[in-house]
Amino acid sequence: MTDAHPTLAHGDEYIAIYQGGPNDGQIDTRISTDGGFDTEITVLTAVGGKETLTDYNLVDFTEVGGKYHVNYAYDAKDSEPFDDPEDRGDRQ
């Protein structure tokens, strides 16, 4: 793998894999609108019934079966704060 990003055609799909934060382990199919991957993604996430905006930054990518799988890491600094369900005690 190189640091250079491949060129995608407008409308090509790729798989976003979220690491960390409230979306940890979830995947999303995204569509290229500018010929590449998004370098950062802001996701509207429901945490405990409250919506919050969480930011993820591009880490790396791999090609699997002709489709790109792109890893994004949680950016706590730029995301809205949220209460982790594990930190709420008995209020789950």
N, C-alpha and C positions, 0 to 999 in steps of 0.2 A: 504494500500500500504506500502511496506517496502522499505528500501534503497537498498536491494539486487536486482540486475538485473536478469531477467529470462534468462535461457539458450535457445537460438534459434538454430534450425538446420541450417546448411549451406544451403542457398537459401531461407530461410523463409523471407517473406515480412513484413515490418512494415511501418506505416504512420508517416512521419516527418511533424510536424506543426511548422511553423516559427513565432516567436513573435518578433516584432520590426524590425527596419532597412528597407531596400528597399523590402524585401520579406514578410513583415508583413501580416499575415493572409493566406498566401499561404501554400499549402500542397504538399508533394512529396512522392511517394512510393519508398522505399529504400529496398535493399536486404541485408540480413545479410551474411557477408563473413567469420566472425570469431566466430560465435556463440553468438553474442550479438548486442547491439546498438552501433552506432558510438557515442563517447563522445563529439566529435566536428566535425563540417561539414564546409567545405569551398565551397561556391556556387558562380559560375560565373553569375553575374547579369548585365543586361543592364539597365542603369539609364540614361534617356535622350539621348539615342543613344550611350552612352559610356559604355564599359564593365568595371566592377569592381569586385574584389574578396571580398566577404563578409563572415565573420566567424560567426558561431552560436555554442553555447555550450548547452549540454544536461541539462535540468532542471528537468523533471520528466516524468513519463509515466503512462498510464492506459491501461487496456485491455478492448476492446469493441467488443463484438461479436466474440471472438476468435482471434482478431487481435490487436496488440499493437499500440497505438497512443502515439508518443513520442514528447514532447514539447522541442523546442530549442529556446534559447534567443539570440538575436543579441549581438555580442561582438564588439562594436565600436573601442575599443583599438587595437584589432588585425586585423581589417578590413581596406581595402584601403579606403581613403576618397572619398566622392561623394557629389555632389550638390543636395540637396533635391529639387524637383520641386517646392515646396512651397516657397523656398528661392530665386528663380530666377526672381521674379517680373513678367514682361510680356514676358519673354523668354521661354515660355512653348512649 
